[in-house]
């Protein structure tokens, strides 16, 4: 019997080492008003809503009603990537939004924007000010909704921000991708018997790229090597090379 490897929807796995996952969206205060997961709330029409929240709602105030400067609501790109969409209007309740692709199949959503400072196609390094949080779309008050989708499936995104998966008030974090990133206590090892479904190696070394090309596997010149599907032998070879070089990867697989 085979089981799906990975954590969360879509069996998305990553070694997180070296990834840009520590910068908070707001420079000073980051108060999580609604974490990822099931929630119940009363909408503007007074109706009680029970729904699964696919992202994290964050505001730059320490408590409701606190007065802060307008630029305190400016939010930053927390990972680094390319702007793939900017859309104004209702957008099915998402309001004005920005989408940033940080790796093949990995999209960050920044929603309910009051203002947008970037354009489609723009490369946005970690720390780039993308826009200003606001109250566009379906909201009960101004906030930033941050969401991450992997191959179209929302995943729990707190690690992208370096924040706990819980409501609360947290200080800003300006940590850049300088080798001081979050690492798991025990680095994940490829399973002995596994059939890889997808693999993306970020910032691939020249030898990894050459090996992938020799195997006839697709190579993304900007982000790294993306494989899917791939034979177990080829996948394990490249996966091992990525771990040996301390390169971050995303993978999903079925394991016996």
N, C-alpha and C positions, 0 to 999 in steps of 0.2 A: 504494500500500500504506500502511495506517495502522499506527502504532505507539502503544503506550500510554505516555503521558507520566507522569513522576513517579519517585519513588525508593522501593524497598522494596515489600512486599506491598500489593496494592490500589492501587498507583500513587498513593500519598498524597503530596501536595506541600504545602509551606507556605513562607512567606517568613520565618518565625521572628522577624522584627523586631518588637520590642515585646512578645513573648510572655513569659510567666512561666516561664522554663525554667532558672533558675540555682540555685534553692534546693535544697540536699541534704536527703534525708529525715532524717538524724541531725545534730544540732547540732554535735557535735565531730568524731568520726572516722567515716569512711565507707569501709569496706573491701569491695571487690567480690570476692566469693568465687566467683561464677559469672556471667560475662557472658551476654548474649543470643547464641544460636546453638547449633550442634551441640556436644554434650558427652558424655563417657563417665564414669560413676561407679559406685560399688558401693553398693547400697542397704542398709538395715538388716538385710535377710535374707541379705546376702552375695552377692547376685546382681549381675552386671555389667550395667549399663543403658546403652544408646546411644540418645539422644533429642535432639530439638530443644528447646532451652530458650527459652520465649517471653518471658522477662523478664530482670531483673537481680536477683541475690541480693546483699544488702548487710547487713553487721553493723557495730556501733559499736565494735569492738575492733581494736587495731592488730595483734594476732597471736592465734592460737587459744589459748584458755584465759586470756586476760587478764581480770583482775577489774575490772569497772566497776560503777558504781552502777546500781540498777534503772532510774532515770529516764533513763539514757543510752540505753536501748532504746526510749524514746518516739520516735515518728517523726512528721514533719510533712507537711502537704499542700504539694506542691512547686509547684503551678500555681495553684490556686484554682478552685472550682466548686461543685457541689451533690452531696451524698451521695445516690446513687440506690439503693444496696443495702448492707445489713449482714447477713451470714449466718454463723452459728456451726456447728460440727460438722466433719465430714469433707470435704464439698463436693468429691468426686472427687479428693481429695488436696490441694486448695487450702487446707484448714483454715479457720479463722475469717478472714473477709475483709471488706474495705470496697471499694466501687466509688464513684468520684467522676466525674461527667460534667463535663468542662471546656469542651466545645464540642459542637455537634450531631454525633453519631456518634463522639465521642472519649471513651473511658472509661479511667480509670486504675484498676488493680487493686492493692490492698495486701493481701498474703496472709500466712498463718501467724501471725496476731495472737494474742498472749496476752491482750490486753485491748482493748476498743473504747471510745472516749470520745465518739463522735458518734452521731447518729441519722439515719435516712432522712428526706430532705427538708431537712436542714440545709444552709444555705449555709456553705461553709468557705473563707474567704479564704486566700491563700497564707500559709503559716507556721502555720496552725492545727494543733495537736497532735491527730492523729486516733486514735492508739492506741499500743499497746506491742507491739513485735515479739516473737515467741515461736517455739514449735515445734509448733503445731497442724497437723494434716494430714500429708501424706507428706513427711517431712523426715529428714535425718540429724543435724540440730542446729538450734539457734535461729537464725533470720535473718528478714529482711524480703524477700519476693519482690515486686518492683515491675514491673508490666506495663502496657503501653498498647495498647489495641485501637482501631482506626479502622474503623468500620462492621463490627465483629465480627472483624477480621483483626489479629493481633498485629503490631506494628512494632518496629523497633529503638529502644529508649526512652532511650538514654543522654543525648540532648540535653535531655530533660525535666528531668534532674537536674544538668545542667552538668558531667557527669563523662565521662571517656574511655570508649570502648568497649573496655575491657580490664580484666583483673583487676589489683588493686593497692590501696594504701591512700591515701586522699585526705582532706584537711581539710574540715571543714564549711564551708558557704557560706550566708550569711544574706541574699544579695542579693534585694531586693524588686523588684517590677515598677515601676522608677523611670526607665525610659528607658536603663538601662545594660545592656540585654540583649544576648545573643549576636546577631550579624548575620553573614550570609554575606559573603564577600569581594566578590562581585558579585551584587547583588539580582537575583532571577529576573524575567525579563520574559515577559509572555504571548506565546505563539507567534503568528506571523503568521497561520497557517492551523491552526485547531484547532476541535474540537467538544467543548465542555465537558460533562463528565458530572456533576460535582458541584462546588459552590463554597460555602464558608462564609466570610463576612467577619465577623471578631470586632470587637466594640465599634464597630459601624457608625455613621457620622456621619448626622445627620438627612437630608441630601440623598441619601445612598445608600439609606437606608430608604424615602424618598419615591419614589425612582426604581424600586426593587424593587416597591413597592406599585402604582405606576402600570403596571408591566409584568405585574401579576397574579402575582408570584412570592411564595412564602411568606417570612414574616418571623418570626424568633424574638425575642421582646421582650427576653429576658434576654441571650442571647449574641450576637445579630447577625442577619445575613441568610444564609439557607441556600437554595441553588438546586440543583435536581437532578431531572430533567435541565433544561437551558436551551438556548435557541438560541444559536448562536455569537455573533451580533451583540449580543444582550442581555447575554450573559455577559462579552464583552470590554469592553463599556461599563462594567459594574459593577466588573470586575477592574481596569480602568484607574483608576476613581475610588478604589478601595481603595489602590492603589499611590500615587496622587497625595496621598492623605491619610495615608500611612504607617501604614495599618491592616493588622494581621496577617490572613492568609487561609489556607485550606486548599483545595486544588483537585486534581481529577484530570481528565484529558482524553485524547482520542485526537488524534494529530497526524499530518498527512499527511507 
